[in-house]
Amino acid sequence: MPHLNWLAVVVAAVSAFVLGGLWYSPFLFGRAWMAVNNLNEADLAKSNMGKIFGLSFLFELIMAANLAAFLAEPKTTAAWGATAGFLAGSGWVTVTIATIALFERRSWKYVLINGGYMTVSFVVMGLIIGAWR
């Protein structure tokens, strides 16, 4: 872990956090996400958003550090970082979401919205980590 670029890890985590804000906003997939989860604005208003955002950023930081550990090879490039991010996001995270969604009887729309966010997040995090050598 000492050979990780911790500044790149933090920037990668911030990028995923910001992307999440955009992804789940009304401008992109926020309304569709709320619909597939049977949520409305009142439900969100009742939530402890400070706790949700705080833990969300902590989890993004853990994911970025984990990805950075996989990309710690000195020969890692931006292209390999983005590729590894895509493989992790689509092959591990999205497939895991899909597996859980099958048992929870969730829709494919649910899988695509959440899995899509995670895949794009991992691509961007991998790109940042790989480029920042």
C-alpha positions as CSV (number, residue, x, y, z in Angstrom):
1,M,0.0,0.0,0.0
2,P,2.8,2.5,0.5
3,H,3.5,2.6,-3.2
4,L,0.0,3.8,-4.0
5,N,-0.5,7.4,-5.2
6,W,-2.9,8.4,-2.5
7,L,-3.7,11.8,-4.1
8,A,-4.8,9.9,-7.3
9,V,-6.9,7.6,-5.1
10,V,-8.6,10.6,-3.5
11,V,-9.2,12.3,-6.8
12,A,-10.6,9.1,-8.3
13,A,-13.0,8.7,-5.3
14,V,-14.1,12.3,-5.8
15,S,-14.7,11.7,-9.5
16,A,-16.9,8.7,-8.7
17,F,-18.8,10.7,-6.1
18,V,-19.4,13.7,-8.5
19,L,-20.4,11.3,-11.3
20,G,-22.9,9.7,-8.9
21,G,-24.4,13.1,-8.2
22,L,-24.8,13.7,-11.9
23,W,-25.9,10.1,-12.8
24,Y,-28.7,10.0,-10.2
25,S,-29.8,13.6,-10.9
26,P,-33.0,14.4,-12.7
27,F,-30.9,15.4,-15.7
28,L,-29.8,11.8,-16.3
29,F,-31.2,8.7,-14.5
30,G,-32.6,10.1,-11.2
31,R,-36.3,9.9,-12.1
32,A,-35.9,6.4,-13.6
33,W,-33.9,5.3,-10.5
34,M,-36.6,6.7,-8.2
35,A,-39.3,4.9,-10.2
36,V,-37.6,1.5,-10.2
37,N,-37.1,1.8,-6.4
38,N,-40.6,3.1,-5.7
39,L,-39.2,6.3,-4.2
40,N,-40.4,9.9,-4.4
41,E,-39.1,13.3,-3.3
42,A,-40.7,13.0,0.1
43,D,-38.9,9.7,0.7
44,L,-35.6,11.3,-0.1
45,A,-36.4,14.3,2.1
46,K,-36.9,12.0,5.1
47,S,-33.4,10.5,4.6
48,N,-30.3,11.3,6.6
49,M,-28.5,12.6,3.5
50,G,-25.4,13.6,5.5
51,K,-24.9,10.1,6.6
52,I,-25.7,8.7,3.1
53,F,-23.3,11.1,1.4
54,G,-20.6,10.6,4.0
55,L,-20.7,6.8,3.9
56,S,-21.0,6.9,0.1
57,F,-17.8,8.9,-0.2
58,L,-16.0,6.6,2.2
59,F,-17.1,3.6,0.1
60,E,-15.9,5.4,-3.1
61,L,-12.5,5.9,-1.3
62,I,-12.3,2.3,-0.4
63,M,-13.1,1.2,-4.0
64,A,-10.6,3.6,-5.5
65,A,-7.9,2.4,-3.1
66,N,-8.7,-1.2,-4.0
67,L,-8.5,-0.5,-7.7
68,A,-5.3,1.4,-7.2
69,A,-3.8,-1.7,-5.4
70,F,-4.7,-3.8,-8.5
71,L,-3.1,-1.1,-10.8
72,A,0.1,-0.7,-8.7
73,E,2.3,-2.1,-11.4
74,P,4.7,0.6,-12.6
75,K,3.9,-0.2,-16.2
76,T,0.2,0.7,-15.7
77,T,-1.1,3.2,-18.2
78,A,-4.2,5.3,-18.5
79,A,-5.5,2.9,-21.1
80,W,-4.9,-0.2,-18.9
81,G,-6.4,1.6,-15.9
82,A,-9.6,2.4,-17.9
83,T,-9.7,-1.2,-19.2
84,A,-9.2,-2.7,-15.7
85,G,-11.9,-0.3,-14.4
86,F,-14.3,-1.4,-17.1
87,L,-13.6,-5.1,-16.4
88,A,-14.1,-4.5,-12.6
89,G,-17.2,-2.4,-13.1
90,S,-18.9,-4.6,-15.6
91,G,-17.6,-8.0,-14.8
92,W,-17.6,-7.8,-11.0
93,V,-19.9,-5.1,-9.8
94,T,-22.6,-5.1,-12.4
95,V,-22.8,-8.8,-12.5
96,T,-23.1,-8.9,-8.7
97,I,-25.9,-6.3,-8.8
98,A,-27.6,-8.4,-11.5
99,T,-27.3,-11.6,-9.4
100,I,-28.8,-9.9,-6.3
101,A,-31.5,-8.3,-8.5
102,L,-32.6,-11.7,-9.7
103,F,-33.3,-12.9,-6.2
104,E,-34.9,-9.5,-5.2
105,R,-37.1,-9.6,-8.4
106,R,-35.7,-6.3,-9.5
107,S,-36.0,-5.1,-13.1
108,W,-33.2,-5.0,-15.7
109,K,-33.7,-1.3,-15.7
110,Y,-32.5,-1.3,-12.0
111,V,-29.5,-3.3,-13.0
112,L,-28.6,-1.1,-15.9
113,I,-28.9,2.2,-14.0
114,N,-26.9,1.0,-11.0
115,G,-24.5,-1.2,-12.9
116,G,-24.0,1.5,-15.5
117,Y,-23.0,4.0,-12.9
118,M,-20.6,1.6,-11.3
119,T,-19.0,0.6,-14.6
120,V,-18.5,4.2,-15.7
121,S,-17.2,5.1,-12.2
122,F,-14.6,2.4,-12.3
123,V,-13.5,3.3,-15.8
124,V,-13.0,6.9,-14.8
125,M,-11.3,5.9,-11.5
126,G,-9.0,3.5,-13.4
127,L,-8.2,6.2,-16.0
128,I,-7.2,8.7,-13.3
129,I,-5.2,6.1,-11.3
130,G,-3.5,4.7,-14.4
131,A,-2.6,8.2,-15.8
132,W,-1.3,9.5,-12.6
133,R,1.9,7.4,-12.4
